Amino acid sequence: MKKYLISVFAILAGFSLVYFIFIKDGGVFGGDEQVAIERDKASLIKYGFTLDSFEVVEDKVKPNQLIADILLKHHIPMKDIDLMLQRGKDVFDVRKFKANQPYTVFCSKDSTKKAQCFIYEINAIDYVVYDMRDSMFVYAASKPVVTLEQKASGIINNSLYETMTDNGLSAALANELAEVYAWSIDFYRIQKGDKFKVIYDEQQVEGESVNIKRIKAAMFEHSGHEYYAVYFEQNGVSGYYDEESRGMKRQFLKAPVKFSHISSRYTMKRFHPVQQRWKAHLGTDYAAPTGTPIMSTANGVIIEATQNRFNGNYVKVKHNSTYTTQYLHMSRIASGMRRGASVRQGDVIGYVGSTGLASGPHVCYRFWKNGKQIDALGEKLPQSEPISSGNKEKFHAVADVLVETLKSIDYNQKPLAAN
Ligand SMILES: [Zn+2]
């Protein structure tokens, strides 16, 4: 009988834990009362500490505030703070201590109110503990993360971002979805009535969504055409493929000129050979003889084909809503390459020269991602390899199920709400 009771209790405890994690407000089982009890139990412990045993101070780091400022306020002498930070330097780099991050100080309940433990949240999952009770002890830890497969959908009303956030979906999910379709859909041109469905793994901590681990599959209906995307890994490389196993992303050419060498890389600081001063170089220079053809590194539309004092003759190509490239110092722009013209990857758009601020013939290749200049050589550029014939069967085993699941999602689909 005793044994029976214990196992019933174990099952109930296990069940209530599952209940607590997965079934949200107004669930089918139990009542609000039970949820409240479970919540109280959970709320007695934080970061592994029993809240009852301390006077607990919770706050957020203020601008320019240091760990030392906080601890001095809670009666830790400066020499102990120094010692502790020294011991913790391999656990957490204090230069990464940021304003607005939550922290908790567990203080003694006696009249000294001295800090016993200081906990700083590095992000929504990871935190660092400075334990000052006996000896100074610093360690990193993580909150338990629950990964849930979620489904969501929506009908575009204005932008993808606004529609998704209006539907209670996270900005992170909107960004991920835009990345998946960066090569297929120009999100600045989507229309009212376009639709999306998405299956993704979401990480939750204490019932709050903290991270989109991965979009597993998606469908975007644009101008009546359905674009499917399925995540798949082959030969150690991950990517998205359409339902016919074609790669969704198009590769950039490695360089805009053949037979050249890199004469200056992207850097935040270099000595400018013409201006004779230190400044950032937000591009990659390829030295090549005057007249060498310059190619567009990917398909796109020319948005500028003109000249100015600094760039000389230059062409700027928009590839999609994520990527734009620019080619400077041309001796001349190729004929027909004017604003609005479409170019294919490898099309000659101009010729190497040294117009504008240039010390010798080269093309300065500039690269934008989401409106920000980045290092084209440092960017992990999209792959375009299709699924290999050896992997096709495996791909379809995964993809066919996901595509069927996507088809079954209706447009009222909401992800499981967070607690
Ligand atoms: Zn340059």
Residues whose N, C-alpha, C, O or C-beta is under 5 A from the ligand:
A	BS01	ZN	G283 T284 D285 C364
